[in-house]
Amino acid sequence: MIDGEEYTFDFLKMLFGDFSFMIYLEIMLRVIIIMSYTILIIGWIGKRAVGTLGSADILLIVAMGSAVGDAMFYPSVPLVVAISVITLIAVFQRVYVLLGVKYQRVRK
């Protein structure tokens, strides 16, 4: 518990933390790289209307969102790891769709 006499309100510290300016530049660069790559991958997977999303598509959105978010937010997550995860998710989705087209049992 924080003692009231030891605490001082610091709005800038609350807003920016104790990080150096370089961490914010790194995060900006991470966001640009990961979002650009993710947009390319989503274009490769294919676009669908929200009403046509199945359970596998929802899982795809959650998994990709987690991978993208971790890479953008945590400097300890290497970009190559995040890009690999995003790529594997996209490949799995493409294979799933192709199998669904070929075999009706997969679609159910």
C-alpha positions in Angstrom: 0.0 0.0 0.0 1.3 3.5 -0.8 1.6 5.8 2.1 0.0 9.2 1.3 3.0 11.1 2.4 5.4 9.2 0.0 3.2 9.6 -3.1 3.4 12.6 -5.4 1.2 12.9 -8.4 3.1 13.1 -11.7 0.9 13.3 -14.8 3.7 13.0 -17.3 5.1 9.9 -15.5 1.6 8.4 -15.5 1.2 9.1 -19.2 4.7 8.2 -20.5 6.2 6.1 -17.7 10.0 6.0 -17.0 10.9 4.9 -20.5 13.4 6.6 -22.7 12.3 8.3 -25.9 13.9 5.5 -28.0 11.3 2.9 -26.8 8.6 5.0 -28.3 10.5 5.2 -31.6 11.0 1.4 -31.5 7.3 0.8 -30.8 6.3 3.1 -33.8 8.7 1.2 -36.1 7.3 -2.1 -34.8 3.7 -1.0 -35.5 4.6 0.1 -39.0 6.3 -3.2 -39.8 3.8 -5.5 -38.2 0.7 -3.7 -39.5 2.1 -3.5 -43.0 2.9 -7.2 -43.0 -0.5 -8.1 -41.5 -2.4 -6.0 -44.1 -0.5 -7.9 -46.9 -1.2 -11.3 -45.3 -4.9 -10.4 -44.8 -5.1 -9.5 -48.5 -3.5 -12.8 -49.3 -6.0 -14.7 -47.1 -9.0 -13.0 -48.7 -11.6 -10.6 -47.4 -15.0 -11.7 -46.2 -18.1 -9.9 -45.0 -18.6 -10.0 -41.3 -21.8 -12.0 -41.7 -20.1 -14.8 -43.5 -17.4 -15.4 -40.8 -17.4 -18.8 -39.3 -15.9 -20.0 -36.1 -12.5 -20.7 -37.7 -12.5 -17.1 -39.0 -13.2 -15.7 -35.5 -10.3 -17.9 -34.2 -8.1 -16.5 -37.0 -9.0 -12.9 -35.9 -8.2 -13.6 -32.3 -5.0 -15.4 -32.9 -3.7 -12.9 -35.4 -4.7 -10.0 -33.1 -2.8 -11.5 -30.3 0.3 -12.1 -32.4 0.2 -8.6 -33.8 -0.5 -6.9 -30.5 2.3 -8.7 -28.7 4.8 -7.7 -31.4 3.8 -4.1 -31.3 3.6 -3.7 -27.6 6.4 -5.9 -26.1 9.9 -5.0 -27.2 11.0 -8.4 -25.9 9.1 -10.1 -28.7 11.3 -10.3 -31.8 9.6 -9.2 -35.0 10.7 -12.4 -36.8 8.8 -14.5 -34.2 5.6 -12.4 -34.7 5.9 -12.5 -38.5 6.4 -16.2 -38.3 3.3 -16.6 -36.2 1.2 -14.4 -38.5 2.4 -16.3 -41.5 1.7 -19.7 -40.0 -1.8 -18.5 -39.0 -2.4 -17.3 -42.6 -1.1 -20.5 -44.1 -3.3 -22.6 -41.8 -6.3 -20.5 -42.8 -5.6 -20.9 -46.5 -5.2 -24.7 -46.1 -8.4 -24.8 -44.0 -10.3 -22.9 -46.7 -8.9 -25.1 -49.5 -9.8 -28.3 -47.6 -13.3 -26.8 -47.0 -13.8 -26.3 -50.7 -12.6 -29.8 -51.5 -14.2 -31.7 -48.6 -17.7 -30.7 -47.3 -17.1 -32.4 -43.9 -14.3 -29.8 -43.2 -16.8 -26.9 -43.5 -19.1 -28.2 -40.8 
